[in-house]
Amino acid sequence: MPQTTGPRRDRIRAVIPDVYLGRWPPGRLNSMTDVPGVLVHTQSIEPDSQVHTGVTTILPRRDWYQHSSFAGVFRFNGCGEMTGSHWLSETGLLSSPVVITATSSVGEGYRGVTAYAYRRHRERGSDVDLFVLPVVAETYDGFLSDPARFAVTPEHVIEGIEGATSDAVREGNTGGGTGMICHRFKGGTGSSSRLVRGYGTDGQPVDYTVGVLVQANYGVSETLRIGGVPVGRILQQEGKLPAGPGREAGAAEPRKDGSIIIVVATDAPLIPIQLQRLAARATVGLAKVGGYGSNNSGDIFLAFSTANKVPFADASMESPAAGAGVAVDGGYAPAARVVTMSDNDTINGLFEAAADATEEAIYNAMFMAESMTGYKGRHVPALDLDEVKRIVESRL
């Protein structure tokens, strides 16, 4: 039972066509799913006016249970959760869907991925199961949704894994972002992509794609910048900042700067340490919009690459060695594997693309989000796109 109101919403490029969002062009959908093979599903869970929550599911590849992807994690500020990140950092491998939801639903996300693995990929007639440490990230939606209802279930997560598609990511009040707040306006889920011209191992030109998905739930109104214009400050000076969460009797400062989860996907051949560096560049995009990473903000970023396919080892630790066709001796006999990687001296374009796509994904989350009245009648307004257009276009 969605409680959203307001005029039609649109993405930033449609509202402010001349805004500068970096030198790299977007992909066909301008969405994370422009990265070949990446699939996404968003589901809002709103049984009544007191619950506005949901689940976003990202599959790094359709056969994620057979092949892992190189990945890296960057923690800008750690007042948040991303399960599985210790093992991911240990091995440099993403061997799970990425589930993003509310703080109170991390357990259900974990259980859902595990249940899916047991139901769909248990070895018949074997006592060895698919080994999965689920990656589940969260931001807090307890202002607009009653967290004590535990509305997300493992079945929702299974539905997300089975229903993920290559369609453009739905944005705004959807998925795990359904009940989120950004810069004290309605926030949520946003996505964007960039194409970067590079070269393959054969020396031929190739376009690499960088796609970003954000669950934006952070920030104060006054620091909001759009296209380099201090929109929040101007709205404040004009007396047009609406009352919102944490702003009681016109108080200047809210109580809490929340959190943001950023997932960066690419088909460029990057190894784990390079992906950790790529994830760190999401901080640049966040800073452009006005995020500072406050003490009680959970700002955790993950980047993965689909370029190398790493066979998923089962729990017996007897996965075949690369090209050898024989079992590795209990994990004690080192076996070579051929991978591709980008030269460090050539990846500045990818860094820029990750930053710029992050910036635009946050804008899209806010521009597409609708005003919401939720838990205990609390109301969070959407960003007034007409006001934003007026302010930004007059200063371009």
ZILIN-V644914 format. One record per helix or strand of 2 or more residues. SS is the DSSP state (@ for helix, = for strand). FROM is the first residue (numbers start at 1). LEN is the number of residues. If there is no record, write none. Layout:
BEGIN
{{SS/FROM/LEN} {SS/FROM/LEN}}
END
This chain:
BEGIN
{{=/4/2} {@/12/4} {@/32/3} {=/39/7} {=/53/7} {=/67/12} {@/85/7} {=/93/2} {=/98/5} {@/103/19} {=/135/5} {@/147/3} {@/154/10} {@/175/3} {=/181/2} {=/185/2} {=/188/12} {=/205/13} {@/221/3} {@/231/7} {=/259/8} {@/272/9} {@/282/8} {=/298/14} {@/344/3} {@/348/21} {=/371/3} {@/375/3} {=/379/2} {@/385/9}}
END
